[in-house]
Amino acid sequence: MKKLTSYFLTALLLTVFSSKSFGQGEPIQLSFVNPIQIVHESKSINGLRFNLLYGKNKNVTGLDLGLVNQTTGKQAGVQWGGVNLTDGGFTGWQSGFVNISKGSSLGLQTGTVNYHQGHFSGLQFSIVNYSATLNGLQLGLINIIGKGGFLPIFPLFNFDFD
């Protein structure tokens, strides 16, 4: 577990403090509800994104806060919200009431419901966890791994280590 934690922290620090993570992006985004936001949804944010109701951008590197946060590309850093939607995977920590992500992801996912379509490496901690494939651990009341895993569905915990 210490090894997983150190990998997570290293990945988080590298992505948050790397200015070239996803190319040039705007340092700050303030959004009321998309499209009422400072930076257009097709652009990336490298720094802070704050979404009062709903914000949408291509890639986000850094701190992402809001009621509904949507990233159509990659998310790197920390994403905290009521509902987090990430289409291109994430690296870091994703925490919300509902987290829905796709692609290949690395890190920590916490909330009430974690739903990951794609390969997830790390720890999912929630009431209901789902991952299409997993290299890591799920902790919650219902834990589902689409392919592989200790068992396809198991209460309290499930795991798969490639």
C-alpha positions in Angstrom: 0.0 0.0 0.0 2.9 2.4 0.7 4.2 1.7 -2.8 0.8 2.6 -4.3 0.6 5.7 -2.2 4.1 6.9 -3.3 3.3 6.2 -7.0 0.1 8.2 -6.6 1.8 11.2 -4.9 4.6 11.2 -7.5 2.2 11.1 -10.4 0.1 13.9 -8.8 3.1 16.2 -8.2 4.5 15.6 -11.7 1.2 16.4 -13.4 0.2 19.3 -11.3 3.5 21.1 -11.6 4.3 20.2 -15.2 3.4 23.2 -17.4 3.6 21.1 -20.5 1.3 18.3 -19.3 -1.3 18.9 -22.1 0.3 21.8 -24.0 -0.5 25.4 -23.5 -3.7 26.1 -21.5 -5.3 29.0 -19.7 -4.2 29.3 -16.0 -7.7 29.9 -14.6 -11.3 29.1 -15.5 -14.4 30.5 -13.9 -17.7 29.0 -15.0 -21.3 29.7 -14.1 -22.8 27.2 -16.5 -21.4 26.2 -19.8 -21.3 28.2 -22.2 -21.2 31.0 -19.6 -17.5 30.7 -18.7 -14.4 32.7 -19.2 -12.5 30.1 -21.3 -14.2 28.3 -24.2 -14.9 24.6 -23.7 -12.6 23.6 -26.5 -9.5 25.0 -24.6 -7.4 23.4 -21.8 -6.9 24.7 -18.3 -3.5 24.4 -16.5 -4.1 25.7 -13.0 -7.5 26.3 -11.3 -11.0 25.6 -12.7 -13.9 26.7 -10.6 -17.4 25.7 -11.8 -20.3 27.2 -9.9 -22.9 25.0 -11.6 -21.4 23.3 -14.7 -18.1 23.7 -16.4 -16.7 21.9 -19.5 -13.2 22.0 -21.0 -10.9 19.8 -23.1 -8.1 19.0 -20.6 -7.6 20.1 -17.0 -4.3 20.0 -15.1 -4.4 21.2 -11.5 -7.3 21.8 -9.2 -10.9 21.3 -10.5 -13.8 22.4 -8.2 -17.5 22.6 -8.8 -21.0 21.2 -8.8 -20.6 19.4 -12.2 -17.1 19.2 -13.7 -16.7 17.8 -17.2 -13.4 17.2 -19.0 -13.7 15.9 -22.6 -10.0 15.0 -22.7 -7.6 14.2 -19.8 -7.8 15.3 -16.2 -4.7 15.5 -14.1 -4.5 16.6 -10.5 -7.4 16.9 -8.1 -11.0 17.0 -9.2 -13.6 17.6 -6.5 -17.3 18.0 -7.3 -20.8 16.8 -6.9 -20.6 15.1 -10.3 -17.3 14.5 -12.1 -17.3 13.5 -15.8 -14.0 12.7 -17.4 -13.9 11.3 -21.0 -10.1 10.8 -21.5 -9.1 9.3 -18.2 -7.5 11.0 -15.2 -4.3 10.9 -13.1 -4.6 12.0 -9.5 -7.6 12.1 -7.2 -11.2 12.3 -8.3 -13.8 12.8 -5.6 -17.5 13.5 -5.9 -20.9 12.2 -5.2 -20.8 10.5 -8.6 -17.7 10.0 -10.6 -18.0 8.8 -14.2 -14.8 8.3 -16.1 -13.5 6.7 -19.3 -10.1 5.8 -20.7 -7.0 4.8 -18.8 -6.8 6.2 -15.3 -4.3 6.2 -12.4 -4.9 7.2 -8.8 -7.6 7.5 -6.3 -11.4 7.6 -6.9 -13.7 8.4 -3.9 -17.4 9.1 -3.7 -20.8 7.5 -3.4 -20.7 5.9 -6.9 -17.5 5.4 -9.0 -18.1 4.2 -12.5 -15.0 3.8 -14.7 -15.3 2.6 -18.3 -11.7 1.5 -19.2 -8.6 0.5 -17.3 -8.2 1.8 -13.8 -5.0 1.5 -11.8 -5.2 2.4 -8.1 -7.9 2.6 -5.4 -11.6 3.0 -5.7 -13.4 3.8 -2.4 -17.1 4.2 -2.6 -20.5 2.6 -1.8 -20.7 1.3 -5.4 -17.5 0.8 -7.5 -17.3 -0.3 -11.1 -14.3 -0.6 -13.4 -14.2 -2.3 -16.8 -10.6 -3.6 -15.9 -8.6 -3.0 -12.8 -5.1 -3.1 -11.5 -5.7 -2.3 -7.8 -8.3 -2.4 -5.1 -11.9 -1.5 -4.7 -13.4 -0.9 -1.2 -17.2 -0.5 -0.8 -20.5 -2.2 -0.4 -20.7 -3.3 -4.0 -17.5 -3.8 -6.1 -17.7 -4.8 -9.7 -14.9 -5.5 -12.1 -16.1 -6.1 -15.7 -13.2 -8.4 -16.8 -10.8 -10.1 -14.5 -10.6 -9.5 -10.7 -11.0 -11.7 -7.6 -14.6 -12.2 -8.6 -16.8 -10.2 -11.0 -18.9 -8.8 -8.1 -18.0 -8.9 -4.5 -19.1 -7.0 -1.3 -16.7 -5.0 0.8 -13.7 -5.4 -1.4 -12.5 -6.6 -4.8 -9.1 -6.6 -6.4 -7.0 -7.5 -9.4 -3.2 -7.1 -9.6 -1.8 -7.8 -13.1 
